[in-house]
Amino acid sequence: MKQLLLVLGLVSAIALSSGAPAGFAAAAGTAPATIAVNDAASPAAAAAPAGAAPAATSSGDASAAAPAPAKAPVSAPAKAAPTGPIQVQVVTSQGNFTIELLPERAPLTVAQFLKYVDQGHYSGTIFHRVIPNFVIQGGGFDTGYKLKSAPMKVANESGNGLTNLRGTVGLARPSEPHEGDCQFYVNLFDNGALDPNQTRWGYAVFGKVVQGMDVVDKIGNVATGARGPFKEDAPLQQVVIERVERVAAP
């Protein structure tokens, strides 16, 4: 009972839209069955079929040899879509760890996360919230404790069947369930209190640490206190995310 109360008491994260701390507070109300997404990819245009070779033009000279028919152009073979696991490496001032993304369960969240990765958004950000036996959270604030612009939001995919077990990676958000953007967290513990239930939204898991969990635990044990706009839980010595980059899966 003491452990449950502790976990429930820790279920608080940063409000992503302001510099003041707020919570991993789940919105009340039953989750709707479907979520409309406005940025669906447009259907690909149909390829124009190759036309027949043009007929030879009469030269008026019966003895002239007819030109050889033109050969139809040969299309280059289509490149196969990338297969296999999608992984990114998080390079920090405390060491590196690797996340394997799970697009089959959280396609929208993974796609948005990779957009921020490819834009270089995470370079020079920090882990601004560290709570032992709960989570480490970062990717939203720079080393000056300024909230970075993160205009892309994503529909909540917490009902995807993935749970907030130790080593999983989830998308942080404010109390509004569909306002998650760039900030992510790594679970240091099995945090079932972050999963959805019949009366509230949860926090969407979209990946898992597959290498470097010792680094995650190291970050989870740094000294914390008041720093910048945060009254508590901020590392006293900054843990800087130098970059997040795609890596080839072994």
Secondary structure in CASP SS format (residue, H / E / C, confidence):
PFRMAT SS
TARGET T0000
AUTHOR 0000-0000-0000
METHOD secondary structure of the structure
MODEL  1
M C 1.00
K H 1.00
Q H 1.00
L H 1.00
L H 1.00
L H 1.00
V H 1.00
L H 1.00
G H 1.00
L H 1.00
V C 1.00
S C 1.00
A C 1.00
I E 1.00
A C 1.00
L C 1.00
S C 1.00
S C 1.00
G C 1.00
A C 1.00
P E 1.00
A C 1.00
G C 1.00
F C 1.00
A C 1.00
A C 1.00
A C 1.00
A E 1.00
G C 1.00
T C 1.00
A C 1.00
P C 1.00
A C 1.00
T C 1.00
I C 1.00
A C 1.00
V C 1.00
N C 1.00
D C 1.00
A C 1.00
A C 1.00
S C 1.00
P C 1.00
A C 1.00
A C 1.00
A C 1.00
A C 1.00
A C 1.00
P C 1.00
A C 1.00
G C 1.00
A C 1.00
A C 1.00
P C 1.00
A C 1.00
A C 1.00
T C 1.00
S C 1.00
S C 1.00
G C 1.00
D C 1.00
A C 1.00
S C 1.00
A C 1.00
A C 1.00
A C 1.00
P C 1.00
A C 1.00
P C 1.00
A C 1.00
K C 1.00
A C 1.00
P C 1.00
V C 1.00
S C 1.00
A C 1.00
P C 1.00
A C 1.00
K C 1.00
A C 1.00
A C 1.00
P C 1.00
T C 1.00
G C 1.00
P C 1.00
I E 1.00
Q E 1.00
V E 1.00
Q E 1.00
V E 1.00
V E 1.00
T E 1.00
S C 1.00
Q C 1.00
G E 1.00
N E 1.00
F E 1.00
T E 1.00
I E 1.00
E E 1.00
L E 1.00
L C 1.00
P C 1.00
E C 1.00
R C 1.00
A C 1.00
P H 1.00
L H 1.00
T H 1.00
V H 1.00
A H 1.00
Q H 1.00
F H 1.00
L H 1.00
K H 1.00
Y H 1.00
V H 1.00
D H 1.00
Q C 1.00
G C 1.00
H C 1.00
Y C 1.00
S C 1.00
G C 1.00
T E 1.00
I E 1.00
F E 1.00
H E 1.00
R E 1.00
V E 1.00
I E 1.00
P C 1.00
N C 1.00
F C 1.00
V E 1.00
I E 1.00
Q E 1.00
G E 1.00
G E 1.00
G E 1.00
F E 1.00
D E 1.00
T C 1.00
G C 1.00
Y C 1.00
K C 1.00
L E 1.00
K C 1.00
S C 1.00
A C 1.00
P C 1.00
M C 1.00
K C 1.00
V E 1.00
A C 1.00
N C 1.00
E C 1.00
S C 1.00
G C 1.00
N C 1.00
G C 1.00
L C 1.00
T C 1.00
N C 1.00
L C 1.00
R C 1.00
G C 1.00
T E 1.00
V E 1.00
G E 1.00
L E 1.00
A C 1.00
R C 1.00
P C 1.00
S C 1.00
E C 1.00
P C 1.00
H C 1.00
E C 1.00
G E 1.00
D C 1.00
C C 1.00
Q C 1.00
F E 1.00
Y E 1.00
V E 1.00
N E 1.00
L C 1.00
F C 1.00
D C 1.00
N C 1.00
G H 1.00
A H 1.00
L H 1.00
D C 1.00
P C 1.00
N E 1.00
Q C 1.00
T C 1.00
R E 1.00
W C 1.00
G C 1.00
Y C 1.00
A C 1.00
V E 1.00
F E 1.00
G E 1.00
K E 1.00
V E 1.00
V E 1.00
Q E 1.00
G C 1.00
M H 1.00
D H 1.00
V H 1.00
V H 1.00
D H 1.00
K H 1.00
I H 1.00
G H 1.00
N C 1.00
V C 1.00
A C 1.00
T E 1.00
G E 1.00
A E 1.00
R E 1.00
G C 1.00
P C 1.00
F E 1.00
K E 1.00
E E 1.00
D E 1.00
A E 1.00
P E 1.00
L C 1.00
Q C 1.00
Q C 1.00
V C 1.00
V E 1.00
I E 1.00
E E 1.00
R E 1.00
V E 1.00
E E 1.00
R E 1.00
V E 1.00
A C 1.00
A C 1.00
P C 1.00
END
